[in-house]
């Protein structure tokens, strides 16, 4: 009975602790939503002209949901942060800090459109490449006024691809048939239960090439580069930052500080500039907060 009571007490204590902690996080999240829109952690200081830094990390995609803890994700997060920093009239330039292999066409083009809107209002954009800024990430970077890459950054991959898995051979081997009832000839095009017909491959190739032409046009216009030259570089290959600089795909070699200096120069900011960095996502904050609690109250957690 003593052992049972002691275990029950521990379970109760842990439950109370977790409930209190989650309630605390929920309260913070609600307060942030009420005071910061997209929930950014720095208040505006208007006496100094500023440069905003926005991260474009990981695959670029349109998220299918937004949760209370993680907030907005994917392209929605980038769009929210752009909207938030540009509310401050003291922001004269934005540095997009890339570490991304690319992403979906729709997500990239949504961000591209917002960059164009901001540029029309006089905001300068500088792309800063970390490890990689390829494919859709380079699509966005090409729309910036200046591109800075590390000598070993991986970039380029100007191209479009589409792929469909096919289980037709496996189904044939096991004698499994899939009956499809469809309203039109192409309704099941891309189905994993059969291979594409030559005609369907032609249709999808036209689709891919249309998006590819849009990509080439964006690079040509953004980099002020003849379209013929872009086509020579747009075969899907990747380049190091150093080679990309020689080819005209990158303006300058350097790090994030080089990009910040370029943003100041292009926007005409003299002297010291204020730097705005939208706060980490709520989930990242949760992890950091939990780690901090573990370090400070680790002995209590272990006793429970």
NORURBEL-V665681 format. One record per residue. N is the residue number from 1. RES is the residue in one small letter. OMEGA is omega in degrees with one decimal (999 if undefined). D_CENTER is the distance of its C-alpha to the mean C-alpha in Angstrom with 2 decimals. Layout:
BEGIN
n=<N:N>
res=<RES:RES>
omega=<OMEGA:OMEGA>
d_center=<D_CENTER:D_CENTER>
END
This chain:
BEGIN
n=<1:2:3:4:5:6:7:8:9:10:11:12:13:14:15:16:17:18:19:20:21:22:23:24:25:26:27:28:29:30:31:32:33:34:35:36:37:38:39:40:41:42:43:44:45:46:47:48:49:50:51:52:53:54:55:56:57:58:59:60:61:62:63:64:65:66:67:68:69:70:71:72:73:74:75:76:77:78:79:80:81:82:83:84:85:86:87:88:89:90:91:92:93:94:95:96:97:98:99:100:101:102:103:104:105:106:107:108:109:110:111:112:113:114:115:116:117:118:119:120:121:122:123:124:125:126:127:128:129:130:131:132:133:134:135:136:137:138:139:140:141:142:143:144:145:146:147:148:149:150:151:152:153:154:155:156:157:158:159:160:161:162:163:164:165:166:167:168:169:170:171:172:173:174:175:176:177:178:179:180:181:182:183:184:185:186:187:188:189:190:191:192:193:194:195:196:197:198:199:200:201:202:203:204:205:206:207:208:209:210:211:212:213:214:215:216:217:218:219:220:221:222:223:224:225:226:227:228:229:230:231:232:233:234:235:236:237:238:239:240:241:242:243:244:245:246:247:248:249:250:251:252:253:254:255:256:257:258:259:260:261:262:263:264:265:266:267:268:269:270:271:272:273:274:275:276:277:278:279:280:281:282:283:284:285:286:287:288:289:290:291:292:293:294:295:296:297:298:299:300:301:302:303:304>
res=<x:x:x:x:x:x:x:x:x:x:x:x:x:x:x:x:x:x:x:x:x:x:x:x:x:x:x:x:x:x:x:x:x:x:x:x:x:x:x:x:x:x:x:x:x:x:x:x:x:x:x:x:x:x:x:x:x:x:x:x:x:x:x:x:x:x:x:x:x:x:x:x:x:x:x:x:x:x:x:x:x:x:x:x:x:x:x:x:x:x:x:x:x:x:x:x:x:x:x:x:x:x:x:x:x:x:x:x:x:x:x:x:x:x:x:x:x:x:x:x:x:x:x:x:x:x:x:x:x:x:x:x:x:x:x:x:x:x:x:x:x:x:x:x:x:x:x:x:x:x:x:x:x:x:x:x:x:x:x:x:x:x:x:x:x:x:x:x:x:x:x:x:x:x:x:x:x:x:x:x:x:x:x:x:x:x:x:x:x:x:x:x:x:x:x:x:x:x:x:x:x:x:x:x:x:x:x:x:x:x:x:x:x:x:x:x:x:x:x:x:x:x:x:x:x:x:x:x:x:x:x:x:x:x:x:x:x:x:x:x:x:x:x:x:x:x:x:x:x:x:x:x:x:x:x:x:x:x:x:x:x:x:x:x:x:x:x:x:x:x:x:x:x:x:x:x:x:x:x:x:x:x:x:x:x:x:x:x:x:x:x:x:x:x:x:x:x:x:x:x:x:x:x:x>
omega=<-178.6:179.8:180.0:-178.4:-179.6:179.1:179.2:178.7:-180.0:179.2:179.0:-179.6:179.1:-179.6:179.5:-179.5:-179.2:179.2:180.0:-178.0:179.2:176.3:177.8:178.8:178.6:178.7:178.5:-178.5:179.9:178.8:-179.8:-179.9:-179.6:-174.4:-173.5:-179.6:179.4:173.6:-179.3:-164.4:-177.1:176.0:179.8:173.3:-164.2:-176.4:-177.0:175.7:-167.2:171.2:177.6:177.2:-179.3:-178.5:170.2:-173.3:175.2:179.5:178.9:-174.9:173.4:-175.9:179.8:-179.7:174.0:-179.0:-178.6:-177.2:-174.1:-178.1:179.7:-177.4:173.5:-178.3:178.6:178.7:179.6:178.8:178.2:-178.3:175.3:180.0:-177.3:-175.7:-177.2:170.6:-178.9:-178.7:179.3:178.1:-177.7:-178.0:178.3:172.3:174.4:-177.0:-172.6:164.0:-168.6:176.7:-178.4:-178.3:-176.4:-175.5:-176.9:-178.7:-179.7:-177.1:175.5:178.1:179.1:-179.6:180.0:175.3:179.2:179.4:-179.3:178.4:178.7:178.5:176.1:178.2:178.3:-179.8:176.5:176.2:178.0:-176.8:171.9:178.9:-173.8:172.6:-170.8:175.8:-178.0:177.3:176.6:174.9:179.1:-178.0:-178.3:179.2:179.2:-179.1:-176.4:179.2:177.6:179.8:169.0:179.1:-178.5:175.7:176.5:-177.1:-176.7:-174.8:-179.4:-176.7:-176.8:175.9:177.5:-178.6:179.4:175.0:178.2:177.7:-172.5:-179.3:-180.0:179.8:178.1:-178.1:-177.7:176.3:-178.8:176.9:176.0:178.3:-177.9:173.6:-174.5:-176.0:-177.8:-173.5:-172.8:-172.8:-179.9:178.8:-177.3:178.0:-179.8:-176.6:177.5:177.4:174.4:173.8:177.3:179.7:179.6:176.8:178.2:179.2:-178.8:175.6:177.1:178.8:179.8:-178.2:176.2:177.8:178.2:178.6:177.1:178.9:-179.7:178.7:-179.1:179.3:-179.4:-179.2:-177.1:-177.7:-177.9:-175.2:178.1:-176.3:-180.0:179.4:177.8:-179.7:177.6:-177.1:-171.7:177.2:177.5:-177.0:177.2:-179.1:168.2:178.2:-178.6:178.5:179.0:176.7:179.9:-178.3:180.0:178.1:179.9:-178.0:-170.2:174.5:-179.2:-177.6:-176.9:178.6:174.6:179.6:178.1:177.2:178.6:179.1:177.3:-177.4:-176.3:-177.6:177.2:177.8:178.4:-178.7:-177.2:178.7:172.4:-179.6:176.6:175.6:177.4:-174.7:175.8:179.4:-179.1:179.8:176.7:178.6:178.9:179.9:-179.0:179.8:-179.8:178.0:178.2:178.0:-178.6:179.3:-174.1:-174.8:-176.7:-177.8:179.1:-179.8:-179.9:-179.4:179.1:999>
d_center=<55.12:54.04:51.25:50.05:50.13:48.27:45.47:45.27:45.03:42.17:40.21:40.95:39.86:36.54:35.93:36.81:34.59:31.51:32.29:32.75:29.55:27.44:29.39:28.63:24.83:25.18:27.21:24.72:21.93:24.36:25.38:21.87:21.29:24.63:24.20:20.65:19.07:15.48:17.19:16.71:19.22:20.87:23.61:24.23:26.90:28.18:30.74:28.34:26.06:22.48:19.29:15.98:13.23:9.61:7.10:4.03:4.64:5.48:5.69:4.20:6.99:9.36:10.41:14.15:15.08:14.83:17.05:19.17:18.17:14.40:13.99:11.20:8.09:5.19:5.76:8.84:7.84:6.62:9.79:11.83:11.34:12.24:15.12:16.25:16.53:18.20:20.81:22.32:24.64:24.79:21.24:21.99:18.95:15.20:13.74:10.13:9.82:8.17:8.41:6.88:9.46:8.21:8.12:10.39:12.42:12.52:8.91:8.76:12.19:11.70:9.57:12.14:14.91:14.08:14.02:17.35:18.76:18.19:19.65:22.60:23.35:23.58:20.32:19.53:16.14:15.82:13.26:13.59:12.99:13.19:14.04:12.26:10.69:12.06:12.50:9.89:8.30:11.97:12.48:10.55:12.25:15.51:15.57:15.68:19.22:19.06:17.23:17.91:17.52:19.30:22.16:20.76:17.09:16.40:15.39:16.74:16.80:17.46:18.35:17.87:19.04:20.13:21.99:24.26:26.09:29.82:32.21:35.23:37.04:36.64:37.89:40.79:41.72:42.00:43.65:41.05:40.87:38.25:39.78:37.44:38.59:36.61:37.12:36.40:36.53:32.81:31.64:31.07:29.63:27.20:28.91:28.96:32.70:33.74:32.92:31.94:34.98:35.34:35.08:31.83:30.37:31.47:29.79:26.42:26.82:27.38:24.20:22.14:24.05:23.44:19.65:20.41:22.68:20.07:17.79:20.91:21.89:18.62:19.01:22.72:22.50:19.79:21.50:24.93:25.81:28.39:27.07:29.43:27.94:24.37:25.83:27.35:24.03:22.13:23.51:20.40:21.37:19.34:20.65:20.77:20.00:23.76:24.51:21.76:23.48:26.78:25.59:24.22:20.53:19.99:22.12:22.58:22.36:21.47:19.17:17.24:20.71:21.53:18.54:19.72:23.20:22.20:20.54:23.83:25.92:24.36:24.46:27.97:27.46:30.51:30.95:28.56:25.38:23.78:20.25:17.98:15.13:13.77:14.86:13.19:12.61:16.01:15.76:15.16:18.04:20.06:19.89:20.84:23.52:24.93:25.22:26.99:29.33:30.05:31.13:33.22:34.66:34.47:38.23:38.19:35.58:37.63:40.80:39.46>
END
